[in-house]
Amino acid sequence: MLREIKTFVAVSQFGTFAAAGQQTGLTQSAVSAQMRTLENALGIRLFDRSGRAVALNAEGTRILPMAQEMLALFSRMAQPEDLVDYRGAIKIGAISSVQTGLLPAVLVSVHQQAPALETKLIPGVSSSLLTQVDAGNIDLAVIIKPSFALTKDLYAETLQKEPYVLITPPDVSGDNAVDLIRQHPFIRYDRSSFGGRMVSQFLREQRLDPQLALEIDEIDAIVKMVELRLGVALVPLAGLWRDRPANVRIIPLAGLTFYRELIVVMRHANRQAPLHKFITDRLRHHAASPLPLPAVE
């Protein structure tokens, strides 16, 4: 029955029997037959069927988290307790600043402890990565903590809090961040991202409506634009620019400082798996190491 459960989860993710079949290597008729077998075994209907489209009904929605947990538990049964004996692959999601900041040292530790493990790094923005973890498409992710509560099937742990600062071209004078934002073109951290929403909240609270020069989701690209004198920007102390000389002025926000909270998130069913525990421990260890402020030219 495990194969039927796996196919059921695939159908819930991809929306049609045909699409689920493409992902699992089955024909559409084989997927349909497996779903009938599963429904007969459980004694309940799982889908609302309308032409070629299918959607989980109330019962299907109810049992989906349990099906995902069963697959996760089965996967853990196939893995040894000793990390050196691990085989297969693990998918780790990470936002861009984590890919170049916190994660590399962690991946080196993982490779040293589990040399036969294949690690797949999945890039993305926080909202997309969170959705993929929730759907079971990736094993864990390091993202910005959202403003809303996570579903009960997800476990999250805070790794670090990154303060926001104002950065300006080096020839811009003045130390009042609010005044500088009013006076200069503003490079905006993408307001649709979790981190960018914090910038939007700050601007609202300070009643600021700056002259927009550019909106972008990449922190290191924002820093580069400030270096090229396009404008000023509010960014977290995160990313590659912390480790290289940055030709910008860094203006602390003092009493107005707000923070971007970095979390590792995974499904509760995987929380106690040895590999997930090891990766979380390494993330926690490296996140606790103090990082120097970026040098200013």
Backbone as CSV, one residue per row, in Angstrom:
resi,resn,N_x,N_y,N_z,CA_x,CA_y,CA_z,C_x,C_y,C_z
1,MET,0.822,-1.219,0.000,0.000,0.000,0.000,0.854,1.267,0.000
2,LEU,2.147,1.102,0.282,3.013,2.275,0.346,3.102,2.987,-1.005
3,ARG,3.114,2.217,-2.097,3.212,2.862,-3.411,1.961,3.678,-3.715
4,GLU,0.791,3.202,-3.281,-0.439,3.955,-3.477,-0.406,5.266,-2.679
5,ILE,0.139,5.204,-1.471,0.241,6.411,-0.649,1.185,7.411,-1.302
6,LYS,2.303,6.914,-1.827,3.250,7.800,-2.518,2.589,8.465,-3.722
7,THR,1.813,7.694,-4.472,1.135,8.251,-5.639,0.060,9.249,-5.212
8,PHE,-0.645,8.955,-4.129,-1.654,9.874,-3.606,-1.038,11.233,-3.271
9,VAL,0.122,11.227,-2.626,0.798,12.488,-2.289,1.201,13.219,-3.569
10,ALA,1.664,12.472,-4.571,2.039,13.087,-5.852,0.835,13.741,-6.528
11,VAL,-0.317,13.078,-6.498,-1.526,13.654,-7.089,-1.902,14.946,-6.363
12,SER,-1.776,14.948,-5.052,-2.121,16.147,-4.283,-1.201,17.307,-4.640
13,GLN,0.047,17.001,-5.002,1.012,18.048,-5.326,0.841,18.581,-6.740
14,PHE,0.563,17.682,-7.703,0.600,18.071,-9.115,-0.771,18.260,-9.748
15,GLY,-1.838,17.904,-9.035,-3.168,18.325,-9.440,-3.924,17.439,-10.400
16,THR,-3.250,16.586,-11.160,-3.936,15.674,-12.078,-3.270,14.308,-12.011
17,PHE,-4.012,13.289,-12.414,-3.441,11.948,-12.452,-2.317,11.881,-13.485
18,ALA,-2.495,12.585,-14.605,-1.482,12.557,-15.662,-0.178,13.170,-15.183
19,ALA,-0.264,14.337,-14.512,0.948,15.000,-14.026,1.623,14.173,-12.944
20,ALA,0.835,13.575,-12.054,1.413,12.720,-11.020,2.092,11.512,-11.646
21,GLY,1.495,10.968,-12.695,2.095,9.835,-13.384,3.434,10.173,-14.002
22,GLN,3.552,11.365,-14.564,4.821,11.790,-15.138,5.916,11.865,-14.087
23,GLN,5.543,12.263,-12.886,6.523,12.389,-11.808,6.899,11.047,-11.198
24,THR,5.994,10.089,-11.243,6.242,8.794,-10.591,6.541,7.671,-11.572
25,GLY,6.506,7.981,-12.882,6.803,6.955,-13.878,5.648,6.013,-14.145
26,LEU,4.422,6.488,-13.933,3.230,5.658,-14.147,2.363,6.266,-15.249
27,THR,1.558,5.433,-15.873,0.564,5.947,-16.820,-0.593,6.552,-16.044
28,GLN,-1.392,7.354,-16.742,-2.548,7.953,-16.083,-3.514,6.886,-15.586
29,SER,-3.711,5.844,-16.360,-4.632,4.777,-15.947,-4.097,4.037,-14.729
30,ALA,-2.764,3.876,-14.638,-2.177,3.204,-13.483,-2.368,4.045,-12.220
31,VAL,-2.198,5.370,-12.362,-2.434,6.256,-11.218,-3.886,6.158,-10.775
32,SER,-4.816,6.188,-11.741,-6.232,6.099,-11.417,-6.551,4.790,-10.703
33,ALA,-5.950,3.701,-11.180,-6.192,2.393,-10.560,-5.658,2.364,-9.133
34,GLN,-4.473,2.936,-8.917,-3.907,2.965,-7.564,-4.781,3.780,-6.613
35,MET,-5.329,4.887,-7.114,-6.172,5.716,-6.243,-7.477,5.002,-5.895
36,ARG,-8.024,4.220,-6.833,-9.219,3.425,-6.509,-8.878,2.374,-5.467
37,THR,-7.702,1.747,-5.604,-7.264,0.748,-4.627,-7.137,1.365,-3.242
38,LEU,-6.548,2.548,-3.185,-6.368,3.222,-1.891,-7.720,3.604,-1.285
39,GLU,-8.616,4.138,-2.095,-9.935,4.512,-1.594,-10.706,3.290,-1.106
40,ASN,-10.595,2.178,-1.815,-11.276,0.948,-1.392,-10.699,0.432,-0.083
41,ALA,-9.372,0.513,0.054,-8.727,0.016,1.279,-9.127,0.855,2.488
42,LEU,-9.263,2.174,2.281,-9.612,3.068,3.389,-11.121,3.148,3.604
43,GLY,-11.892,2.804,2.586,-13.342,2.871,2.690,-13.878,4.290,2.590
44,ILE,-13.119,5.185,1.985,-13.551,6.576,1.832,-13.137,7.084,0.453
45,ARG,-13.824,8.117,-0.017,-13.424,8.787,-1.245,-12.470,9.919,-0.892
46,LEU,-11.440,10.100,-1.723,-10.389,11.058,-1.422,-10.400,12.272,-2.345
47,PHE,-11.072,12.155,-3.498,-11.003,13.207,-4.500,-12.391,13.650,-4.948
48,ASP,-12.450,14.917,-5.343,-13.570,15.418,-6.132,-13.113,15.395,-7.577
49,ARG,-13.759,14.584,-8.387,-13.348,14.412,-9.779,-14.264,15.217,-10.683
50,SER,-13.650,16.017,-11.572,-14.403,16.814,-12.529,-13.633,16.828,-13.837
51,GLY,-14.044,15.950,-14.761,-13.320,15.842,-16.026,-11.912,15.345,-15.784
52,ARG,-10.926,16.037,-16.334,-9.531,15.631,-16.179,-8.945,16.131,-14.867
53,ALA,-9.551,17.147,-14.270,-9.018,17.720,-13.039,-9.494,16.926,-11.827
54,VAL,-8.636,16.864,-10.824,-9.004,16.242,-9.556,-8.565,17.172,-8.437
55,ALA,-9.296,17.131,-7.346,-8.949,17.928,-6.175,-9.257,17.118,-4.932
56,LEU,-8.441,17.270,-3.905,-8.701,16.577,-2.653,-10.020,17.060,-2.068
57,ASN,-10.845,16.106,-1.641,-12.042,16.486,-0.895,-11.670,16.616,0.580
58,ALA,-12.656,16.775,1.439,-12.380,16.972,2.865,-11.630,15.795,3.464
59,GLU,-11.992,14.564,3.092,-11.308,13.385,3.631,-9.868,13.308,3.104
60,GLY,-9.708,13.611,1.817,-8.355,13.595,1.259,-7.458,14.611,1.921
61,THR,-8.001,15.798,2.171,-7.236,16.840,2.855,-6.875,16.417,4.272
62,ARG,-7.796,15.706,4.921,-7.549,15.260,6.304,-6.408,14.256,6.389
63,ILE,-6.361,13.317,5.449,-5.365,12.250,5.577,-4.032,12.604,4.914
64,LEU,-3.967,13.705,4.127,-2.720,14.040,3.442,-1.534,14.193,4.393
65,PRO,-1.657,14.948,5.496,-0.497,15.048,6.410,-0.064,13.697,6.958
66,MET,-1.016,12.809,7.215,-0.661,11.478,7.719,0.063,10.668,6.650
67,ALA,-0.368,10.796,5.409,0.301,10.100,4.312,1.733,10.594,4.156
68,GLN,1.928,11.913,4.230,3.272,12.484,4.123,4.151,12.018,5.277
69,GLU,3.565,11.918,6.473,4.335,11.465,7.630,4.732,9.998,7.480
70,MET,3.833,9.178,6.939,4.158,7.764,6.720,5.327,7.619,5.759
71,LEU,5.341,8.402,4.693,6.445,8.341,3.738,7.747,8.791,4.381
72,ALA,7.666,9.830,5.213,8.870,10.309,5.898,9.404,9.255,6.860
73,LEU,8.507,8.603,7.590,8.930,7.554,8.526,9.560,6.377,7.783
74,PHE,8.966,6.001,6.649,9.528,4.907,5.863,10.925,5.267,5.358
75,SER,11.089,6.505,4.929,12.400,6.954,4.465,13.424,6.883,5.583
76,ARG,13.022,7.253,6.807,13.937,7.181,7.942,14.308,5.745,8.271
77,MET,13.385,4.790,8.074,13.677,3.379,8.340,14.805,2.867,7.457
78,ALA,14.920,3.430,6.257,15.932,2.962,5.309,17.297,3.570,5.562
79,GLN,17.394,4.519,6.501,18.669,5.187,6.755,19.288,4.682,8.048
80,PRO,20.602,4.499,8.065,21.291,4.031,9.263,21.423,5.136,10.298
81,GLU,21.722,4.755,11.530,21.947,5.730,12.583,23.286,6.426,12.409
82,ASP,24.287,5.693,11.911,25.622,6.264,11.719,25.646,7.075,10.428
83,LEU,25.957,8.355,10.524,25.915,9.230,9.352,26.880,8.796,8.262
84,VAL,27.989,8.180,8.633,28.982,7.800,7.626,28.424,6.764,6.656
85,ASP,27.383,6.051,7.064,26.785,5.011,6.221,25.603,5.525,5.395
86,TYR,25.301,6.797,5.476,24.159,7.345,4.756,24.370,7.266,3.249
87,ARG,23.289,6.932,2.553,23.286,6.917,1.091,22.097,7.761,0.605
88,GLY,22.018,7.956,-0.687,20.886,8.687,-1.248,21.151,10.176,-1.319
89,ALA,20.086,10.952,-1.251,20.184,12.396,-1.444,19.321,13.127,-0.430
90,ILE,19.726,14.326,-0.114,18.915,15.206,0.716,18.820,16.550,0.000
91,LYS,17.632,17.135,0.006,17.394,18.415,-0.661,17.280,19.508,0.395
92,ILE,18.166,20.486,0.300,18.201,21.590,1.254,17.886,22.880,0.516
93,GLY,16.859,23.584,0.950,16.504,24.865,0.356,17.170,26.002,1.110
94,ALA,17.514,27.071,0.395,18.156,28.210,1.046,17.938,29.475,0.230
95,ILE,17.679,30.573,0.939,17.626,31.869,0.285,19.037,32.269,-0.119
96,SER,19.161,33.261,-0.994,20.460,33.565,-1.608,21.518,33.963,-0.593
97,SER,21.170,34.779,0.400,22.182,35.216,1.369,22.675,34.068,2.232
98,VAL,21.854,33.053,2.435,22.274,31.871,3.194,23.181,30.979,2.352
99,GLN,22.910,30.901,1.048,23.742,30.097,0.153,25.193,30.560,0.163
100,THR,25.407,31.855,0.273,26.762,32.393,0.244,27.281,32.753,1.630
101,GLY,26.436,32.647,2.644,26.852,33.029,3.983,26.970,31.862,4.937
102,LEU,25.857,31.450,5.505,25.843,30.434,6.559,26.049,29.010,6.046
103,LEU,25.519,28.702,4.859,25.405,27.308,4.426,26.702,26.616,3.982
104,PRO,27.635,27.276,3.281,28.813,26.548,2.781,29.565,25.759,3.845
105,ALA,29.825,26.369,4.997,30.553,25.656,6.055,29.747,24.470,6.571
106,VAL,28.426,24.614,6.607,27.564,23.517,7.046,27.642,22.350,6.068
107,LEU,27.615,22.639,4.766,27.666,21.581,3.758,29.005,20.846,3.782
108,VAL,30.077,21.564,4.090,31.378,20.901,4.236,31.328,19.900,5.384
109,SER,30.738,20.289,6.500,30.607,19.384,7.649,29.758,18.171,7.308
110,VAL,28.665,18.391,6.569,27.794,17.287,6.171,28.554,16.306,5.288
111,HIS,29.316,16.819,4.321,30.073,15.953,3.420,31.137,15.152,4.181
112,GLN,31.746,15.775,5.178,32.768,15.071,5.963,32.159,13.944,6.783
113,GLN,30.956,14.164,7.318,30.321,13.167,8.168,29.564,12.106,7.367
114,ALA,29.058,12.473,6.201,28.291,11.535,5.366,28.792,11.640,3.924
115,PRO,29.985,11.117,3.649,30.606,11.311,2.335,29.843,10.674,1.178
116,ALA,29.013,9.676,1.442,28.269,9.025,0.358,26.926,9.692,0.081
117,LEU,26.603,10.701,0.871,25.322,11.392,0.710,25.419,12.419,-0.409
118,GLU,24.404,12.478,-1.259,24.327,13.510,-2.289,23.478,14.664,-1.766
119,THR,24.069,15.835,-1.704,23.367,17.011,-1.211,22.923,17.872,-2.378
120,LYS,21.633,18.156,-2.446,21.099,19.005,-3.507,20.648,20.323,-2.888
121,LEU,21.238,21.414,-3.352,20.881,22.734,-2.853,19.810,23.339,-3.749
122,ILE,18.682,23.687,-3.151,17.546,24.245,-3.885,17.448,25.735,-3.568
123,PRO,17.746,26.610,-4.538,17.641,28.050,-4.282,16.193,28.516,-4.384
124,GLY,15.898,29.648,-3.777,14.555,30.195,-3.893,14.306,31.285,-2.873
125,VAL,13.165,31.924,-2.982,12.752,32.908,-1.984,12.043,32.178,-0.852
126,SER,11.930,32.835,0.279,11.414,32.174,1.479,10.033,31.572,1.282
127,SER,9.115,32.314,0.658,7.749,31.822,0.510,7.698,30.547,-0.322
128,SER,8.467,30.504,-1.405,8.489,29.326,-2.269,9.106,28.132,-1.553
129,LEU,10.200,28.351,-0.853,10.873,27.250,-0.150,9.990,26.697,0.969
130,LEU,9.298,27.577,1.671,8.398,27.126,2.729,7.304,26.226,2.154
131,THR,6.747,26.611,1.017,5.717,25.812,0.362,6.264,24.442,-0.030
132,GLN,7.495,24.395,-0.526,8.083,23.127,-0.954,8.368,22.207,0.229
133,VAL,8.789,22.771,1.360,8.977,21.943,2.557,7.636,21.393,3.019
134,ASP,6.626,22.234,3.033,5.293,21.823,3.473,4.745,20.712,2.581
135,ALA,5.064,20.783,1.279,4.583,19.775,0.334,5.435,18.518,0.333
136,GLY,6.569,18.530,1.023,7.434,17.366,1.052,8.374,17.272,-0.129
137,ASN,8.510,18.362,-0.915,9.385,18.334,-2.081,10.851,18.527,-1.726
138,ILE,11.124,19.207,-0.620,12.492,19.333,-0.125,12.499,18.972,1.358
139,ASP,13.675,18.579,1.849,13.767,18.027,3.200,13.770,19.096,4.280
140,LEU,14.492,20.158,4.052,14.528,21.255,5.009,14.974,22.508,4.275
141,ALA,14.771,23.663,4.901,15.146,24.921,4.257,15.532,25.942,5.313
142,VAL,16.422,26.834,4.920,16.796,27.965,5.763,16.217,29.210,5.106
143,ILE,15.286,29.842,5.801,14.513,30.949,5.223,14.333,32.058,6.246
144,ILE,13.705,33.128,5.815,13.312,34.198,6.724,11.988,33.820,7.371
145,LYS,11.889,34.023,8.670,10.658,33.685,9.381,9.513,34.534,8.866
146,PRO,8.396,33.906,8.470,7.255,34.683,7.971,6.506,35.350,9.117
147,SER,5.652,36.284,8.765,4.862,36.992,9.767,3.654,36.194,10.223
148,PHE,3.335,35.108,9.516,2.180,34.276,9.864,2.647,32.974,10.516
149,ALA,1.723,32.308,11.208,2.053,31.054,11.892,2.219,29.921,10.881
150,LEU,3.173,29.023,11.146,3.375,27.867,10.291,2.305,26.818,10.563
151,THR,2.097,25.911,9.619,1.141,24.833,9.830,1.656,23.897,10.910
152,LYS,0.766,23.158,11.518,1.135,22.289,12.638,2.045,21.139,12.222
153,ASP,2.144,20.871,10.919,2.991,19.783,10.442,4.443,20.199,10.303
154,LEU,4.736,21.497,10.475,6.092,21.998,10.272,6.751,22.338,11.606
155,TYR,8.055,22.067,11.659,8.876,22.442,12.813,9.868,23.510,12.361
156,ALA,10.024,24.555,13.152,10.972,25.619,12.815,11.788,25.976,14.047
157,GLU,13.029,26.367,13.795,13.928,26.774,14.873,14.675,28.028,14.430
158,THR,14.728,29.010,15.308,15.440,30.246,14.991,16.945,30.026,15.050
159,LEU,17.645,30.495,14.030,19.102,30.365,13.961,19.798,31.658,14.368
160,GLN,19.352,32.777,13.839,19.951,34.066,14.193,19.013,35.201,13.793
161,LYS,19.269,36.349,14.384,18.533,37.555,14.044,19.513,38.543,13.429
162,GLU,19.185,39.003,12.222,20.076,39.878,11.468,19.522,41.302,11.490
163,PRO,20.256,42.254,12.083,19.753,43.625,12.161,19.792,44.314,10.803
164,TYR,18.813,45.148,10.552,18.805,45.987,9.359,19.603,47.259,9.630
165,VAL,20.278,47.732,8.605,21.016,48.989,8.667,20.706,49.775,7.397
166,LEU,20.982,51.061,7.419,20.912,51.873,6.213,22.308,51.939,5.615
167,ILE,22.427,51.701,4.317,23.708,51.861,3.649,23.579,52.980,2.619
168,THR,24.653,53.768,2.514,24.661,54.903,1.592,25.985,54.911,0.831
169,PRO,26.062,55.620,-0.295,27.359,55.842,-0.938,28.305,56.531,0.048
170,PRO,29.608,56.333,-0.100,30.556,56.853,0.896,30.601,58.362,0.997
171,ASP,30.190,59.077,-0.047,30.270,60.528,-0.012,28.992,61.190,0.502
172,VAL,28.024,60.394,0.928,26.794,60.945,1.506,27.034,61.238,2.976
173,SER,26.786,62.466,3.390,27.009,62.848,4.784,25.711,62.763,5.578
174,GLY,25.863,62.750,6.891,24.706,62.680,7.772,24.562,61.314,8.400
175,ASP,24.004,61.268,9.628,23.876,60.012,10.367,22.448,59.703,10.793
176,ASN,21.492,60.521,10.375,20.102,60.262,10.712,19.478,59.454,9.575
177,ALA,19.209,58.178,9.843,18.750,57.272,8.788,17.434,57.742,8.166
178,VAL,16.505,58.208,8.991,15.202,58.622,8.478,15.355,59.821,7.544
179,ASP,16.182,60.797,7.941,16.398,61.971,7.097,17.066,61.589,5.781
180,LEU,18.017,60.673,5.832,18.739,60.265,4.626,17.801,59.557,3.638
181,ILE,16.864,58.770,4.161,15.897,58.100,3.280,14.990,59.136,2.617
182,ARG,14.627,60.177,3.352,13.797,61.241,2.782,14.541,62.016,1.684
183,GLN,15.842,62.170,1.843,16.608,63.077,0.996,17.189,62.429,-0.253
184,HIS,17.252,61.093,-0.305,17.954,60.439,-1.400,17.079,59.377,-2.074
185,PRO,17.368,59.079,-3.358,16.663,57.963,-4.011,16.839,56.681,-3.205
186,PHE,15.808,55.841,-3.239,15.770,54.661,-2.367,15.754,53.385,-3.198
187,ILE,16.664,52.462,-2.864,16.694,51.139,-3.493,15.957,50.199,-2.555
188,ARG,14.854,49.663,-3.021,13.940,48.946,-2.128,14.133,47.442,-2.201
189,TYR,14.255,46.839,-1.032,14.267,45.389,-0.873,12.869,44.902,-1.252
190,ASP,12.771,44.009,-2.227,11.510,43.570,-2.828,10.410,43.406,-1.784
191,ARG,9.354,44.201,-1.918,8.307,44.232,-0.898,7.457,42.958,-0.854
192,SER,7.564,42.100,-1.883,6.817,40.846,-1.872,7.533,39.753,-1.080
193,SER,8.808,39.954,-0.760,9.574,38.967,0.003,9.340,39.166,1.496
194,PHE,9.614,38.115,2.286,9.430,38.226,3.735,10.290,39.348,4.310
195,GLY,11.562,39.425,3.872,12.456,40.471,4.371,12.048,41.850,3.903
196,GLY,11.579,41.943,2.656,11.152,43.225,2.120,9.912,43.774,2.812
197,ARG,9.056,42.888,3.293,7.861,43.339,4.010,8.234,44.058,5.300
198,MET,9.359,43.658,5.898,9.818,44.337,7.114,10.262,45.760,6.804
199,VAL,10.908,45.939,5.636,11.280,47.280,5.203,10.019,48.115,4.986
200,SER,9.014,47.531,4.349,7.751,48.247,4.110,7.108,48.680,5.427
201,GLN,7.147,47.796,6.419,6.570,48.139,7.722,7.330,49.292,8.363
202,PHE,8.661,49.277,8.262,9.472,50.353,8.819,9.128,51.677,8.152
203,LEU,9.022,51.662,6.836,8.697,52.891,6.112,7.329,53.432,6.534
204,ARG,6.355,52.531,6.709,5.022,52.970,7.155,5.092,53.583,8.549
205,GLU,5.806,52.901,9.448,5.881,53.379,10.829,6.563,54.737,10.921
206,GLN,7.541,54.984,10.055,8.257,56.258,10.070,7.635,57.275,9.117
207,ARG,6.496,56.896,8.510,5.770,57.771,7.585,6.687,58.262,6.462
208,LEU,7.384,57.313,5.870,8.316,57.620,4.792,7.746,57.143,3.456
209,ASP,7.843,57.979,2.464,7.447,57.625,1.102,8.600,58.033,0.179
210,PRO,9.699,57.252,0.201,10.913,57.680,-0.503,10.768,57.627,-2.020
211,GLN,11.635,58.364,-2.674,11.711,58.327,-4.135,12.333,57.009,-4.561
212,LEU,11.565,56.154,-5.229,12.034,54.814,-5.562,12.968,54.853,-6.769
213,ALA,14.182,54.314,-6.585,15.143,54.210,-7.682,15.120,52.821,-8.304
214,LEU,14.878,51.789,-7.469,14.926,50.400,-7.938,14.336,49.506,-6.861
215,GLU,13.709,48.399,-7.286,13.213,47.386,-6.343,13.766,46.038,-6.770
216,ILE,14.406,45.344,-5.835,15.105,44.100,-6.170,15.164,43.214,-4.932
217,ASP,15.255,41.889,-5.123,15.206,40.950,-4.005,16.589,40.441,-3.591
218,GLU,17.639,40.821,-4.265,18.979,40.295,-4.009,19.786,41.292,-3.183
219,ILE,20.151,40.902,-1.957,20.818,41.822,-1.038,22.155,42.300,-1.582
220,ASP,22.986,41.377,-2.075,24.304,41.776,-2.575,24.182,42.681,-3.799
221,ALA,23.144,42.478,-4.599,22.906,43.370,-5.739,22.499,44.758,-5.256
222,ILE,21.712,44.841,-4.181,21.348,46.129,-3.615,22.591,46.873,-3.154
223,VAL,23.477,46.154,-2.460,24.720,46.774,-1.981,25.530,47.307,-3.154
224,LYS,25.609,46.524,-4.229,26.353,46.960,-5.411,25.751,48.229,-5.997
225,MET,24.428,48.316,-6.041,23.772,49.503,-6.579,24.073,50.728,-5.712
226,VAL,24.136,50.531,-4.402,24.490,51.645,-3.517,25.939,52.061,-3.761
227,GLU,26.820,51.090,-3.940,28.223,51.409,-4.254,28.332,52.247,-5.524
228,LEU,27.441,51.985,-6.481,27.444,52.725,-7.741,26.656,54.040,-7.647
229,ARG,26.240,54.397,-6.415,25.598,55.681,-6.130,24.206,55.824,-6.736
230,LEU,23.499,54.706,-6.892,22.127,54.795,-7.387,21.187,55.333,-6.318
231,GLY,21.510,55.069,-5.049,20.645,55.523,-3.974,21.085,54.953,-2.644
232,VAL,20.195,55.036,-1.646,20.435,54.464,-0.325,19.492,53.271,-0.149
233,ALA,19.767,52.423,0.851,18.945,51.218,1.011,18.960,50.721,2.443
234,LEU,17.865,50.080,2.824,17.773,49.358,4.092,17.983,47.876,3.805
235,VAL,19.024,47.299,4.408,19.339,45.891,4.173,19.743,45.230,5.484
236,PRO,19.550,43.920,5.601,20.054,43.203,6.773,21.550,42.973,6.636
237,LEU,22.214,42.820,7.769,23.638,42.482,7.761,23.765,40.999,7.438
238,ALA,23.678,40.674,6.152,23.712,39.285,5.692,24.156,39.266,4.242
239,GLY,24.830,38.169,3.840,25.243,38.032,2.454,26.739,38.210,2.277
240,LEU,27.169,38.136,1.029,28.595,38.196,0.716,29.228,39.526,1.101
241,TRP,28.464,40.597,1.102,29.061,41.908,1.352,29.634,42.028,2.754
242,ARG,29.221,41.134,3.651,29.812,41.121,4.998,31.268,40.694,4.959
243,ASP,31.645,39.916,3.948,32.980,39.311,3.911,33.936,40.005,2.946
244,ARG,33.520,41.117,2.366,34.402,41.827,1.441,34.362,43.319,1.738
245,PRO,35.394,44.039,1.329,35.330,45.496,1.515,34.171,46.075,0.721
246,ALA,33.265,46.746,1.404,32.101,47.338,0.746,32.263,48.853,0.736
247,ASN,32.203,49.445,-0.445,32.407,50.872,-0.586,31.112,51.626,-0.294
248,VAL,30.633,51.455,0.936,29.408,52.104,1.391,29.589,52.585,2.819
249,ARG,28.748,53.518,3.217,28.651,53.903,4.628,27.545,53.088,5.267
250,ILE,27.778,52.633,6.486,26.792,51.847,7.223,26.254,52.713,8.354
251,ILE,24.954,52.982,8.299,24.313,53.839,9.294,23.411,52.973,10.177
252,PRO,23.788,52.729,11.440,22.904,51.960,12.330,21.584,52.692,12.551
253,LEU,20.541,51.912,12.815,19.219,52.492,13.031,18.952,52.814,14.497
254,ALA,19.922,52.475,15.359,19.831,52.786,16.789,18.510,52.269,17.370
255,GLY,17.734,53.146,17.971,16.486,52.727,18.604,15.409,52.277,17.647
256,LEU,15.613,52.516,16.356,14.636,52.093,15.347,14.995,50.754,14.714
257,THR,16.047,50.112,15.210,16.530,48.871,14.603,15.462,47.781,14.594
258,PHE,15.319,47.122,13.459,14.462,45.945,13.354,15.294,44.801,12.785
259,TYR,14.776,43.577,12.882,15.589,42.391,12.613,14.884,41.429,11.653
260,ARG,15.702,40.773,10.851,15.244,39.666,10.010,15.619,38.378,10.730
261,GLU,14.624,37.536,11.018,14.859,36.309,11.775,15.045,35.136,10.812
262,LEU,16.197,34.493,10.929,16.532,33.366,10.064,16.145,32.070,10.774
263,ILE,15.393,31.198,10.084,14.954,29.940,10.691,15.307,28.762,9.791
264,VAL,15.441,27.592,10.401,15.486,26.345,9.653,14.132,25.681,9.843
265,VAL,13.536,25.222,8.757,12.194,24.648,8.818,12.190,23.283,8.151
266,MET,11.450,22.361,8.723,11.323,20.996,8.191,9.995,20.424,8.678
267,ARG,9.615,19.291,8.154,8.396,18.637,8.625,8.671,17.996,9.984
268,HIS,7.686,18.022,10.869,7.849,17.453,12.213,8.290,15.990,12.151
269,ALA,7.800,15.266,11.152,8.132,13.846,11.045,9.623,13.616,10.842
270,ASN,10.341,14.626,10.312,11.776,14.478,10.047,12.657,15.054,11.146
271,ARG,12.040,15.685,12.122,12.815,16.430,13.116,13.838,15.555,13.850
272,GLN,13.482,14.295,14.144,14.361,13.427,14.922,15.251,12.542,14.053
273,ALA,15.180,12.674,12.727,16.063,11.892,11.861,17.508,12.304,12.108
274,PRO,18.441,11.351,12.224,19.834,11.694,12.541,20.439,12.739,11.622
275,LEU,20.186,12.620,10.319,20.781,13.564,9.382,20.193,14.968,9.574
276,HIS,18.888,15.062,9.735,18.265,16.361,9.959,18.766,16.979,11.264
277,LYS,18.913,16.168,12.306,19.416,16.668,13.580,20.855,17.165,13.439
278,PHE,21.667,16.438,12.673,23.060,16.842,12.474,23.140,18.168,11.721
279,ILE,22.363,18.297,10.632,22.382,19.526,9.846,21.900,20.705,10.689
280,THR,20.845,20.496,11.458,20.335,21.562,12.325,21.378,21.964,13.352
281,ASP,22.073,20.985,13.914,23.122,21.280,14.893,24.237,22.106,14.268
282,ARG,24.651,21.737,13.032,25.721,22.483,12.347,25.258,23.901,12.010
283,LEU,24.010,24.036,11.580,23.464,25.364,11.310,23.463,26.208,12.576
284,ARG,23.028,25.597,13.663,22.985,26.295,14.946,24.392,26.731,15.367
285,HIS,25.367,25.837,15.192,26.749,26.128,15.583,27.318,27.300,14.789
286,HIS,27.175,27.260,13.469,27.755,28.318,12.642,26.984,29.632,12.776
287,ALA,25.684,29.546,13.032,24.904,30.767,13.224,25.292,31.471,14.514
288,ALA,25.769,30.701,15.505,26.147,31.281,16.794,27.511,31.955,16.747
289,SER,28.306,31.666,15.709,29.634,32.270,15.591,29.473,33.731,15.208
290,PRO,30.057,34.641,15.999,29.904,36.065,15.677,30.590,36.410,14.369
291,LEU,29.913,37.216,13.542,30.467,37.653,12.274,30.885,39.111,12.376
292,PRO,32.039,39.467,11.816,32.469,40.856,11.867,31.618,41.732,10.956
293,LEU,31.542,42.996,11.275,30.889,43.933,10.367,31.703,44.049,9.092
294,PRO,31.055,44.275,7.945,31.789,44.419,6.694,32.717,45.623,6.743
295,ALA,33.862,45.449,6.102,34.813,46.560,6.036,34.282,47.655,5.137
296,VAL,34.634,48.896,5.443,34.211,50.031,4.644,35.436,50.671,4.015
297,GLU,35.428,50.833,2.707,36.568,51.445,2.019,36.568,52.951,2.257
